[in-house]
Amino acid sequence: MDELTAEAGLTRGALYHNFGHKKGLLQAVVDQMDAEIVGRMRAAGEAAQSRWQGFLDEGLAYIEMALEPEIQRIMLLDGPAVLGDPSPWPNQNACLVTSTRTIQSLIEEGTAKPVDAEAAARLINGAALNAALWIAASENPLATHDRAADAFRQLVSGLRRADGG
């Protein structure tokens, strides 16, 4: 904390005034990193040639980011250890809403099978989160990533209609 406050040009009192406590500071860092992660996921989705591929690419981008040491440490290891289970975090809920809407759109356009969109979104988002946590805790993150990404592709492809819409 002393290094952080000195580098930022703040006193420890000013730090606690703005963030309340160490947990508050970590939450602020998590929130900022999460916004960056969401931006990168959206960019991956927008670069795809179809809404279906964009949906898949966003999930795969999230899983791939679990290979990055800073994301591993802050978002997947330290964050949950200090702030608790990440599944109810506001960022996860926002992703759930977006995923539900996307799946509903894919159903309406005939690309995805008729399914409860919220249930599917919860399962897919949970799979991506758990894949990322698995990668971050793995002794061989790259090999774990490859296994997780392949399984994620297979899992998500189960939603797609056989004729692809």
C-alpha angles and dihedrals in degrees: 000000000000092000091047095050092045092050091047093045092239135125119238088247092056090049092053091043090058100038104023096224142345091287090056091052092049090048090054091051091047091050092051093047091046091056089053091048092050090050091052091047091051091049090053091049094047092051091059122101095231139028089245093053090044091054091050093043092053091056092045091049090055091050092047092051087063086076091066112098095220093051091044093051101041106027103030107027114019096029096056092039091056104026099034135235109000095211094087095042113124091247091057091050091050090051090049092055092048093046092049091052092047093049090047089052091049089052092048093050091049098246096110128048117256105271138140098282095207093049091049091047092051092050095045094045090047090051092051093047093048091047090053092048090048092051093048092052095042125111087219106035096175094054091044090050092054092050093045095046092050092049091046091053090051093047095050093043087063088073094056120096113246091243090049092235 
